[in-house]
């Protein structure tokens, strides 16, 4: 059989799983093609017998760039019908619906998902949870590889399989994940800074999967995170000097700007815009007001993360 293995790896755990799966498939006599997903990745033009999609779980959903990549698989439906696909979500705890979200997107693109599973490794969200070390880290890594091995066994047996149970809370967590995709990941990227340990090696810039990091000019330049950050934490985990951190002052300043713009926007909207449609039907007036408040809320979040960040905070 011909297998196409597509994966995105933020901190390396997904890559461990895919490397092992690739090796096992080759040992079984199958032909494989392994493709790492980044901002520009397109599916291989050849139609395979099976597709494997692996990714880290970010805010209980697939990363945004993985979701964008899934849409590109739709060309296969026109050529060969619904290609059977296996989904593996890598994380540090329960999947909380990430494989199901990816599976729904893949089904919509025209492929047939027959395996949806999770592989749990160590926690790599270093801003919040200290990284495990020593024996604990080794055991957690072994657990992840063992779960990836079970996934590969099901793949070789070509059977419908999953290793978790769906729960009602998955829907709630998925909604939070949608907010993360829209604005949260971008906001987290805007609080990243490189401290005095940074030696301008540019490794973070070169390894960013979405080209979201810019380095200034000069020998002592520091990285700057653009608005398209995935907040995958690859830069934080890959930095050899552990120089990249979350900045508390940046959080305070950004939140202050968001609150200021929101309060000022609502006040000005109520003063100048609402009187313009106050004579309309009450239900229509309410609908227009809600739309206006939503627009103000979005603008209050986006402006500090873009224009204000570039003109003021970058300095």
Buried (B, 14 or more C-beta within 10 A) or exposed (E): BBBBBBBBBBBBBBBBBBBBBBEBBEEEEBEBEBBBBEBEBEBBEEBBBBBBBBBBBBBBBBBBBBBBBBEBBBBBBEEEEBBBBBBBBBBBEBBBBBBBBBBBBBBEBBBBBBBBBBBBBBBBBBEEEEEBEEEEBEEBBEBBBEBBBBBBEBBBEBEEBBBBEEEEEBEEBBEBBBEBBEBBBBBBBBBBBBEEEBEBEEBBBEEBBBEBBBBEEEEEBBBBBBBBBBBBBBBBBBBEEEBBBBBEEBBEBBEEBBEEBBEEBBEEBEEEBEEEBEEEEEEEBEEBBEEBBEEBBEBBBBBBBBEBBEEEBEE
